């Protein structure tokens, strides 16, 4: 039963596909009817042939689809390239339109300039005709005046001679006058007009040059006044001073320049009239005084260095280590000539500087010898020192290098300054007190 049902089902499918025509094939019992095997073989052969045809058709379809895809890709690439080309052409079109607009604007400007030039040419022609007519009228009036003067001279000559003969030039004069009634425009009128134009042009050029010179002079003067007062010199006068129609200076700009110059002069006058105004001579005098004080301070500094060198040499002679000149200079203030507490402490720790040497009067002979070599005037200072300070004889029990116990009064800074100004250096006693720190401020 199952084979029969399957046979019927297969026969139905084959009949639907058009492979079985007429009686169905008995697949359940092929030997029951003759010719069943032959029909089955034909059916199988037809199925195989149809399969091959379908395979060929499928391959053909695949190749066709691939070719269509390639063709589609090429067309899409071409479409994209054409789109880019269209974009470039649109940009070129926009650029050409912009150039066209610029060309139209330039054409309009050129037409306007041409129209202006034509109007200017017409105006110049009219002006030229007016100049020609004016020159012709002037020439006519001159000839008429010359003819009248000739007539007057002829009348005077006739009256002087008593003759009544008419001069020969009378007819020619009146003929010339009659001919001048309607004078044509000749080359002489043109030459006269040209000469007049050249003369006026030369005069205008000369006036313009003089105007430029005066304007630059005013600018320099105003700039100098502002620089003297310490004001801003960049006022932009080149932008304010402009020529009007290449003929003259604008009146408003001239008034602006005049106002600026007046303000500068007024400010300068106020500065000069101030009570704290210092003349130039006094400034020079103060500068000279400052230079002199500076030289004196430098001289004092040199003297101080010499004094430090002398003290170092003196310390070497008495067996003490030398002092540092730069350190000593750092401890001194020449503006006030004061000694620091540190230097005073060092001097006190070192002990008294003045020591009694046999054969001396309270001062070291080596120090006086060095000062005589450096200054050349130590004898006078030593005499003055002997006058101010008498010689002290040490006790018998005191050794030559025992310090003197006598206390000296402190010296004032003003006295030190006065000694430096008058003698150019300090005395040994003042130097000793200065090194000890016995200075009264």
Secondary structure, DSSP 8 states (H G I E B T S, - for coil): -HHHHHHHHHHHHHHHHT---SS---SS-GGGSTTHHHHHHHHHHHHHHHHHHHHHHHHHHHHHHHHHHHHHHHHHHHHHHHHHHHHHHHHHHHHHHHHHHHHHHHHHHHHHHHHHHHHHHHHHHHHHHHHHHHHHHHHHHHHHHHHHHHHHHHHHHHHHHT-----HHHHHHHHHHHHHTT----HHHHHHHHHHHHHHHHHHHHHHHHHHHHHHHHHHHHHHHHHHHT------HHHH--EETTTEE-HHHHHHHHHHHHHHHHHHHHHHHSTT---HHHHHHHHHHHHHHHHHHHHHHHHHHHHHHHHHHHHHHHT-----HHHHHHHEETTTTEE-HHHHHHHHHH--S-B--TTSSSS-HHHHHHHHHHHS-HHHHHHHHHHHS------TTS-TT-B-------EEHHHHHHHHHHHSS--HHHHHHHHHT-EE-
